């Protein structure tokens, strides 16, 4: 049992040797990748070792129990422990998205609903910011277009984990289910007659990729500069520092205007462009990768919603898994654990079933 997982032991041993090599640590990107993969495999290898050890002990206890009934109780205890380890190992070995160990780029865009939708996009940004804080992640705003009332037409942020983060606490693996259209039902601050309105904001989640992962030919880029707009800090919207990059072969357009210099804005825009191109290439290359993002709706249409935030009832509902809870105030304050864990459990069950295993 679990013989097919044995190659992971060899990979783990090789990673352990690599982490002791000074040359690996001389390359920060390689060191980070190696460390994260090592941390990802550690619980698997430990569980494999435990499973092998208990299996041997159980066989010995059962053999001895045939001669001495006193070993029967020990055999029963070992049998229970073996079942627990088997279940844990099965979950650890379930097929998973290789991008789960990546940091994430999060884009939030307002949709139908005008200013109210932009305000809701701001609420979502604050929700994710507070959630990131509870998980020990760093959040960096790469680009934003703010409205006069403090909402956002669009905002793009990078969510990064510490280098020693637990494999189950890495941004993309946790946040990827947030991609899609989020609908809100409430009385807008702009409403004078107390009527409940419905509006929507769109969220797109992408794994952040390293510069060496995506090859982009400079000849395929058109780079335009323009003056920043919106609520910029002193000096931000007084020079042509904003950058718009168009990837000509795909028509992908990315703009950044939050930084003070063209160079900084270009660097931020290239981060987003790499992530977008990598996501598109991955979807085109494999149906499995496309399935992982099937729920990430790229058009902000209220009819294509994944989640509803109902303020009058203090209710949050995720329509993909039938999740419902009446703690919307806590969720918006950053307590996303309930819905995130429910989505992860549903995803694990689906992956186990796809692999022909019982969840």
Secondary structure, DSSP 8 states (H G I E B T S, - for coil): --GGGHHHHHHHHHHHHHHT-HHHHTSHHHHHHHHHHHHHHHHHHHHHHHHHHHHHHHHHHHHHHTT-THHHHHHHHHHHHHHHHHHHHHHHTS---GGGGS-EEEEEEE-TTTHHHHHHHHHHHHHHHHHHHHTT-EEEEEEEEE-TTS-EEEEEEEEE--TT--TTS-HHHHHGGG-EEEEEEE--TT-SS---EEEEEEEEEEE---GGGS---GGGEEEEEE---SS--TTTTSSS-EEEEEETTTTEEEEE-SSSSHHHHHHHHHHHHHHHHHHHHHHHH-HHHHHHTTT--SS--GGGEEEEEETTTTEEEETTTTEEES-HHHHHTT--HHHHHHHHHHHHHHHHHHTT---
